[in-house]
Amino acid sequence: MKFGVVVFPGSNCDRDMQDALQQDLGKEVIMLWHKEKDLSMFSTEDCIVLPGGFSYGDYLRCGAIARFSPMMQSVIDFANKGGKVLGVCNGFQILCESGLLPGVLLQNANQKFICKNVYLSNENALALKVPIAHGEGRYFANDTILDELEANNQILFRYCNEDGRVDDTANPNGAVRNIAGIRNKAGNVFGMMPHPERATSSLLGNTDGKTVFNMLGLS
């Protein structure tokens, strides 16, 4: 599997993602400038990554301007053909703005930027430690969409405590139903607020991010 990492003006996690994929996961990575359009070097077995940061300075709304970049038009086509797409933090916001994933990311409930380690669980009740760093990471959708996500098993991760228990005390940003990450119905587009690329090296004392990539089928 080959990876393409899109670089927007304002991205600040693109090199972190590149390093994690290349050095820690041993993957081939091609950096993609936002003004380019060509994805012909990728097949639908490959993955395009939208990294964290502040694309276009987060003007208007987080991810709202990036959604209209030339590269994103190609990424949308790539996803619609079945290609894998991963959006992390600002990348998750861009996926929601582009309509590739349902819902929106709102300002954190405490109205402050949050940067710390959190724990994530899924249907296997894991408690993976992964960092977050965002000011607008509170996932929200109406009950109809949320019930559909639940019914289709589209919720990838929920915020939990160290023991894997999902409750309000473990929710860092007020995300509805503790949602930290989701996928689309087809299962090829993934979005999450936590940063798995910051937890893939034993030198940093945490490799739970590798487990996240593996669970998404991207390792």
C-alpha positions as CSV (number, residue, x, y, z in Angstrom):
1,M,0.0,0.0,0.0
2,K,1.3,3.4,-1.0
3,F,0.3,6.7,0.7
4,G,-0.2,10.2,-0.5
5,V,-0.1,13.0,2.1
6,V,-1.8,16.2,1.0
7,V,0.0,19.4,2.0
8,F,-2.2,22.5,2.4
9,P,-1.0,26.0,3.3
10,G,-1.3,25.9,7.1
11,S,-0.8,22.1,7.4
12,N,1.6,21.4,10.4
13,C,1.3,17.7,10.8
14,D,2.1,16.6,7.2
15,R,5.7,15.9,8.0
16,D,4.8,14.0,11.2
17,M,2.5,11.8,9.1
18,Q,5.1,11.3,6.5
19,D,7.7,10.3,9.1
20,A,5.4,7.9,10.9
21,L,4.3,6.2,7.7
22,Q,7.9,6.0,6.2
23,Q,10.0,5.4,9.3
24,D,7.7,3.6,11.7
25,L,5.4,1.7,9.3
26,G,7.8,1.3,6.4
27,K,5.5,2.6,3.7
28,E,6.1,4.5,0.5
29,V,4.9,8.1,0.8
30,I,4.3,10.7,-1.9
31,M,3.7,14.3,-0.8
32,L,0.9,16.0,-2.7
33,W,0.7,19.8,-3.0
34,H,-2.8,21.3,-2.7
35,K,-2.7,23.0,-6.1
36,E,-1.9,19.8,-7.9
37,K,-4.6,17.4,-9.3
38,D,-2.8,14.3,-10.4
39,L,-3.5,11.1,-8.5
40,S,-2.7,8.7,-11.4
41,M,0.2,7.2,-9.5
42,F,-2.3,5.7,-6.9
43,S,-4.6,2.7,-7.2
44,T,-7.7,2.2,-5.1
45,E,-5.6,-0.1,-2.9
46,D,-3.6,2.9,-1.9
47,C,-4.5,5.6,0.6
48,I,-4.6,9.4,0.5
49,V,-4.1,11.2,3.9
50,L,-5.4,14.6,4.8
51,P,-3.2,15.6,7.8
52,G,-3.8,17.9,10.8
53,G,-3.1,21.5,10.9
54,F,-4.8,24.7,10.0
55,S,-5.5,24.5,6.3
56,Y,-5.8,28.0,4.7
57,G,-5.5,29.4,8.3
58,D,-8.9,27.9,9.3
59,Y,-10.6,31.0,7.8
60,L,-14.3,30.8,7.3
61,R,-14.6,27.4,9.0
62,C,-12.1,24.7,9.7
63,G,-11.6,22.8,6.4
64,A,-14.2,24.8,4.5
65,I,-11.7,26.4,2.1
66,A,-9.5,23.3,1.7
67,R,-12.6,21.4,0.5
68,F,-12.4,23.5,-2.8
69,S,-8.7,23.0,-3.5
70,P,-7.7,21.4,-6.8
71,M,-6.3,18.3,-5.0
72,M,-9.4,17.8,-3.0
73,Q,-11.5,17.6,-6.1
74,S,-9.2,14.7,-7.1
75,V,-9.4,13.2,-3.6
76,I,-13.2,13.2,-3.7
77,D,-13.2,11.4,-7.1
78,F,-10.6,9.0,-5.8
79,A,-12.8,8.2,-2.7
80,N,-15.9,7.8,-4.8
81,K,-14.1,5.2,-6.9
82,G,-13.3,3.2,-3.8
83,G,-9.8,4.6,-3.0
84,K,-8.9,4.8,0.7
85,V,-8.8,8.2,2.3
86,L,-7.8,9.0,5.9
87,G,-8.4,12.4,7.5
88,V,-6.8,13.3,10.8
89,C,-7.9,16.3,12.9
90,N,-8.1,19.1,10.3
91,G,-8.3,16.3,7.7
92,F,-11.4,15.0,9.5
93,Q,-12.9,18.5,9.3
94,I,-12.1,18.6,5.6
95,L,-13.8,15.3,5.0
96,C,-17.0,16.5,6.7
97,E,-16.9,19.8,4.8
98,S,-16.5,17.9,1.5
99,G,-19.4,15.6,2.2
100,L,-17.3,12.4,2.2
101,L,-18.2,11.9,5.9
102,P,-21.5,13.0,7.6
103,G,-21.6,15.5,10.5
104,V,-19.6,18.5,11.5
105,L,-16.8,19.4,14.0
106,L,-17.7,22.2,16.3
107,Q,-15.7,24.2,18.9
108,N,-14.7,22.2,21.9
109,A,-17.3,22.4,24.7
110,N,-14.8,24.2,27.0
111,Q,-14.1,26.7,24.2
112,K,-10.3,26.0,24.6
113,F,-7.6,24.4,22.6
114,I,-6.9,20.9,24.0
115,C,-3.6,19.1,23.6
116,K,-3.1,15.9,25.7
117,N,-3.2,12.1,25.5
118,V,-6.7,10.5,25.5
119,Y,-7.9,6.9,25.3
120,L,-9.9,5.4,22.5
121,S,-12.2,2.3,22.4
122,N,-14.1,0.5,19.7
123,E,-16.3,-2.6,19.5
124,N,-13.4,-4.6,20.9
125,A,-13.4,-2.4,24.0
126,L,-9.7,-1.4,23.6
127,A,-8.2,1.5,25.4
128,L,-5.6,2.9,23.1
129,K,-3.6,6.0,24.2
130,V,-3.4,8.6,21.3
131,P,-2.8,12.3,21.5
132,I,-5.3,15.0,20.5
133,A,-4.6,18.6,19.6
134,H,-7.6,20.7,18.5
135,G,-9.8,23.6,19.3
136,E,-12.7,22.5,17.1
137,G,-13.0,18.7,17.6
138,R,-16.4,18.3,19.0
139,Y,-18.2,15.9,16.6
140,F,-21.8,16.6,16.1
141,A,-24.6,15.2,13.9
142,N,-28.4,14.9,14.3
143,D,-30.0,11.8,15.9
144,T,-31.0,10.4,12.5
145,I,-27.3,10.4,11.3
146,L,-26.0,9.2,14.6
147,D,-28.5,6.3,14.7
148,E,-27.5,5.4,11.2
149,L,-23.8,5.5,12.1
150,E,-24.5,3.1,15.0
151,A,-26.6,0.8,12.9
152,N,-24.0,0.5,10.1
153,N,-21.1,0.1,12.5
154,Q,-19.5,3.3,11.2
155,I,-18.3,4.6,14.5
156,L,-14.6,3.8,14.6
157,F,-13.5,5.1,18.0
158,R,-15.1,6.6,21.1
159,Y,-13.3,8.5,23.8
160,C,-13.0,6.3,26.9
161,N,-11.1,6.2,30.2
162,E,-7.9,4.1,30.7
163,D,-10.0,1.1,31.5
164,G,-12.0,1.3,28.3
165,R,-15.2,2.6,29.9
166,V,-17.0,5.2,27.7
167,D,-18.6,7.9,29.8
168,D,-18.8,11.7,30.0
169,T,-15.8,12.0,32.2
170,A,-13.6,10.6,29.4
171,N,-15.0,13.0,26.8
172,P,-12.4,15.7,26.2
173,N,-14.3,18.0,23.9
174,G,-18.0,17.3,24.3
175,A,-18.3,15.1,21.2
176,V,-21.8,13.7,20.8
177,R,-21.9,10.0,22.0
178,N,-18.1,10.3,22.7
179,I,-17.4,9.9,19.0
180,A,-13.7,10.3,18.2
181,G,-13.7,8.8,14.6
182,I,-16.1,7.5,12.0
183,R,-16.0,5.9,8.5
184,N,-18.3,6.1,5.5
185,K,-20.8,3.4,4.6
186,A,-18.5,1.9,2.0
187,G,-15.7,1.6,4.6
188,N,-13.0,3.3,2.5
189,V,-13.1,6.8,4.0
190,F,-11.9,7.3,7.7
191,G,-11.9,10.4,9.8
192,M,-10.7,10.9,13.4
193,M,-9.6,13.8,15.6
194,P,-6.8,12.0,17.6
195,H,-3.4,11.8,16.0
196,P,-2.2,8.2,15.5
197,E,0.9,9.4,13.7
198,R,2.1,10.9,17.0
199,A,2.1,7.5,18.7
200,T,4.0,5.2,16.4
201,S,7.5,5.3,17.8
202,S,8.9,3.5,20.8
203,L,11.3,6.5,21.2
204,L,8.2,8.5,22.2
205,G,7.1,5.9,24.6
206,N,3.9,5.0,22.8
207,T,3.1,2.8,19.8
208,D,-0.7,2.6,20.1
209,G,-0.9,4.6,16.9
210,K,0.4,1.6,15.0
211,T,-2.6,-0.4,16.3
212,V,-4.9,2.4,15.0
213,F,-3.4,2.1,11.5
214,N,-3.7,-1.6,11.7
215,M,-7.4,-1.5,12.8
216,L,-8.1,0.7,9.8
217,G,-6.4,-1.7,7.5
218,L,-3.7,0.8,6.6
219,S,-0.6,-0.9,8.1
